[in-house]
C-alpha cells in the first residue's frame, strides 16, 4: 500500500503508477494547493452524504482571484439612446438608424459593438 501524495491517506491502487487517491488530489497537487482532505463520503446511491460535504478555505476559486464583470453589471450600464429593446423578443435589441428606421435584431453586446467608432475593438 502507498500513501496519496496530496492528502496522505492510504491509497488503494487501481493501476501500478497511481500517485493520488482521487482526481481532486491530483488537481490540487497540479495547482500547488496545500494537501487538505476535503473528500465527501459517497453513499450507496452515489450522492455525497450531507455530513460529509465540507468546504476548504485553502482552495480558492478562480473567480475570487480576478475581478470578472458579471452579466448583471453589464446590463446595469445605461443604454445608449440609439439602442432600442425589441418589442417582441426579450433580450434582443435594435439600433435606431439616422433616418429613423430600425436595424435587424442584435443581442446587447453586438449592438454596443456596432456603435463603437471604427478602429476601436
MIDREN-164917 format. One record per atom (N, C-alpha, C): residue in one letter; x, y, z. Coordinates in steps of 0.001 Angstrom, whole numbers, padded with zeros to 6 digits, always signed. Example, Ala and Ser with C-alpha at 12.3 -4.5 7.8 and 13.67 -1.06 7.14 Angstrom:
MIDREN-164917
A+013190-005690+007800/A+012300-004500+007800/A+013200-003300+007800/S+012850-002250+007080/S+013670-001060+007140/S+012900+000030+007870/
END
This chain:
MIDREN-164917
X+000841-001191+000000/X+000000+000000+000000/X+000881+001247+000000/X+000398+002289-000659/X+001080+003573-000724/X+000196+004639-000100/X+000761+005822+000088/X+000006+006962+000583/X-000181+007956-000564/X-001341+008601-000577/X-001630+009631-001576/X-000623+010756-001400/X-000035+011251-002488/X+000985+012291-002414/X+000405+013663-002082/X-000916+013802-002164/X-001528+015088-001864/X-002068+015148-000443/X-002894+014175-000062/X-003543+014245+001249/X-002972+013259+002271/X-002180+012288+001822/X-001533+011364+002732/X-002362+010172+003147/X-003584+010044+002647/X-004398+008895+003020/X-003898+007646+002313/X-004310+006497+002847/X-003892+005226+002274/X-004473+005097+000868/X-003647+004732-000067/X-004016+004701-001471/X-004297+003273-001904/X-005514+003023-002380/X-005852+001730-002957/X-005583+001871-004445/X-004482+001279-004890/X-004037+001498-006266/X-004871+000676-007246/X-005382+001365-008258/X-006114+000698-009323/X-005210+000458-010518/X-004047+001098-010507/X-003040+000848-011527/X-001668+001016-010883/X-000643+000528-011547/X+000687+000452-010947/X+001291+001823-010649/X+001057+002825-011475/X+001688+004125-011294/X+000842+005137-010545/X-000203+004714-009860/X-001100+005649-009177/X-000358+006398-008081/X-000560+007740-008029/X+000091+008563-007011/X-000918+009295-006142/X-002175+009393-006608/X-003188+010148-005881/X-004427+009283-005692/X-005157+009545-004604/X-006335+008733-004291/X-007565+009162-005087/X-007583+010381-005586/X-008768+010889-006270/X-008339+011977-007251/X-009187+012278-008224/X-008886+013353-009178/X-008704+014692-008471/X-009466+014917-007381/X-009334+016170-006641/X-007909+016342-006110/X-007339+015252-005591/X-005972+015324-005061/X-004966+015561-006184/X-005179+014933-007327/X-004281+015120-008462/X-004323+016572-008928/X-005532+017160-009032/X-005666+018551-009455/X-005098+019504-008412/X-005325+019205-007134/X-004808+020049-006070/X-003284+020072-006126/X-002674+018914-006344/X-001214+018843-006437/X-000723+019590-007684/X-001444+019463-008780/X-001071+020145-010022/X-001131+021663-009847/X-002143+022149-009129/X-002321+023590-008928/X-001452+024133-007804/X-000836+023260-007044/X+000055+023704-005986/X-000645+024070-004696/X-001906+023662-004542/X-002649+023957-003312/X-002193+023013-002204/X-002292+023454-000955/X-001898+022573+000140/X-002792+021343+000199/X-002225+020228+000590/X-002967+018967+000632/X-003823+018853+001863/X-005095+019147+001739/X-006039+019005+002832/X-007172+018140+002335/X-007513+017146+003068/X-008536+016206+002618/X-009906+016836+002729/X-010601+016939+001593/X-011941+017510+001556/X-012895+016591+000805/X-012572+015322+000726/X-013426+014391+000004/X-014745+014203+000726/X-015779+013967-000024/X-017082+013649+000549/X-017268+012142+000524/X-017849+011629+001588/X-018159+010205+001597/X-019329+009989+000648/X-019264+008958-000151/X-020302+008683-001126/X-021217+007604-000557/X-022525+007895-000595/X-023484+006914-000102/X-023694+005847-001173/X-024524+004877-000861/X-024793+003784-001794/X-025425+004311-003075/X-026224+005378-002977/X-026887+005922-004166/X-025929+006699-005063/X-024723+006990-004570/X-023751+007703-005383/X-023726+009188-005145/X-024533+009688-004190/X-024537+011112-003883/X-023793+011359-002581/X-023195+012501-002404/X-022481+012781-001161/X-023453+012852+000011/X-023035+012342+001148/X-023862+012443+002347/X-023743+013851+002890/X-024825+014438+003440/X-024783+015826+003899/X-023710+016090+004951/X-023460+015131+005839/X-022478+015350+006890/X-021053+015297+006358/X-020853+014718+005194/X-019507+014531+004669/X-019048+015670+003770/X-019972+016488+003323/X-019610+017564+002406/X-018987+018696+003205/X-017751+019014+002881/X-017047+020084+003583/X-016461+021030+002561/X-016174+022209+002988/X-015508+023156+002091/X-014152+023483+002674/X-013233+023792+001822/X-011878+024098+002248/X-011541+025526+001877/X-011244+026374+002861/X-010888+027751+002519/X-009525+027851+001847/X-008730+026771+001930/X-007399+026832+001341/X-007425+026720-000180/X-008534+026226-000733/X-008652+026096-002179/X-009488+027261-002674/X-008849+028240-003293/X-009537+029446-003750/X-010093+029227-005138/X-011247+029822-005395/X-011838+029761-006727/X-011130+030739-007641/X-011145+030431-008923/X-010533+031325-009897/X-011273+032664-009941/X-012618+032638-009771/X-013375+033883-009853/X-013090+034793-008679/X-012620+034237-007535/X-012279+035065-006395/X-010969+035802-006620/X-010085+035252-007431/X-008771+035833-007643/X-008814+037028-008581/X-009727+037020-009513/X-009759+038049-010542/X-011109+038741-010523/X-011093+039984-010887/X-012340+040731-010966/X-012926+040539-012358/X-013955+039709-012444/X-014605+039427-013718/X-015965+040123-013707/X-016234+040998-014674/X-017540+041653-014676/X-018651+040639-014904/X-019695+040770-014149/X-020833+039856-014276/X-021782+040388-015333/X-022613+039498-015861/X-023567+039896-016892/X-024538+040933-016337/X-024922+040795-015063/X-025851+041757-014477/X-025235+043149-014412/X-023903+043226-014202/X-023241+044528-014191/X-023237+045150-015583/X-023045+044317-016608/X-023042+044828-017982/X-024426+045328-018364/X-025468+044652-017887/X-026826+045075-018214/X-027230+046312-017429/X-026582+046553-016280/X-026958+047698-015472/X-026358+049000-016007/X-025389+048900-016925/X-024852+050117-017540/X-025963+050797-018319/X-025953+052119-018377/X-027017+052797-019123/X-026937+052480-020613/X-028102+052298-021216/X-028166+052008-022653/X-027931+053276-023455/X-027209+053120-024540/X-027049+054204-025491/X-028451+054520-026023/X-028813+055781-026173/X-030162+056105-026646/X-030463+055564-028047/X-029416+055201-028795/X-029637+054643-030135/X-029989+053161-030080/X-029811+052497-028910/X-030139+051079-028766/X-031548+050980-028187/X-032422+050265-028916/X-033823+050148-028535/X-034151+048682-028279/X-034753+048325-027117/X-035166+046941-026890/X-036227+046529-027906/X-036137+045297-028392/X-037112+044804-029365/X-038441+044586-028660/X-039534+044937-029324/X-040854+044850-028695/X-041362+043415-028592/X-040917+042532-029464/X-041436+041156-029468/X-040518+040179-028741/X-039219+040305-028904/X-038268+039329-028381/X-037480+039919-027206/X-037737+039429-025979/X-036975+039931-024829/X-035501+039547-024938/X-034625+040436-024529/X-033194+040179-024592/X-032577+040509-025935/X-033388+040962-026883/X-032878+041344-028200/X-033087+042850-028378/X-032254+043444-029192/X-032244+044895-029358/X-032144+045251-030832/X-032464+046511-031132/X-032304+047061-032471/X-031603+048399-032333/X-030951+048833-033389/X-030274+050130-033384/X-031124+051097-034198/X-031386+052252-033595/X-032131+053280-034325/X-031168+053929-035312/X-031519+053829-036583/X-030670+054345-037662/X-030869+055854-037810/X-029908+056570-038434/X-030022+058031-038578/X-031298+058479-039293/X-031833+057682-040209/X-033052+058051-040929/X-034325+057783-040135/X-034217+057192-038928/X-035392+056922-038104/X-035812+055463-038101/X-035299+054659-039035/X-035650+053241-039085/X-034890+052447-038035/X-035190+051132-037990/X-034530+050248-037042/X-033722+049189-037769/X-032637+048778-037176/X-031784+047730-037753/X-032394+046360-037510/X-031711+045335-037998/X-032086+043969-037666/X-031831+043737-036184/X-032375+042631-035647/X-032204+042338-034231/X-030761+041960-033913/X-030314+042383-032730/X-028979+042081-032236/X-029074+041793-030745/X-028090+041049-030234/X-028013+040979-028775/X-027334+042259-028297/X-027342+042493-026997/X-026854+043760-026462/X-025369+043979-026750/X-024579+042931-026636/X-023140+043066-026875/X-022864+043491-028310/X-023522+042846-029259/X-023308+043207-030665/X-023834+044603-030985/X-024920+044989-030341/X-025451+046333-030571/X-024463+047382-030072/X-023893+047159-028885/X-022897+048104-028366/X-021651+048131-029239/X-021213+046949-029692/X-020040+046893-030562/X-020286+047610-031884/X-021503+047527-032422/X-021809+048170-033696/X-021746+049689-033580/X-021957+050214-032376/X-021941+051665-032196/X-020567+052205-031839/X-019580+051332-031675/X-018223+051796-031412/X-017672+052497-032653/X-016861+053531-032445/X-016242+054186-033609/X-015332+053189-034339/X-015228+053324-035629/X-014363+052433-036427/X-012933+052527-035950/X-012264+051392-035888/X-010884+051356-035430/X-010755+050984-033978/X-011834+051025-033197/X-011806+050607-031787/X-012309+049183-031693/X-011640+048365-030915/X-012093+046994-030748/X-012049+046606-029312/
END
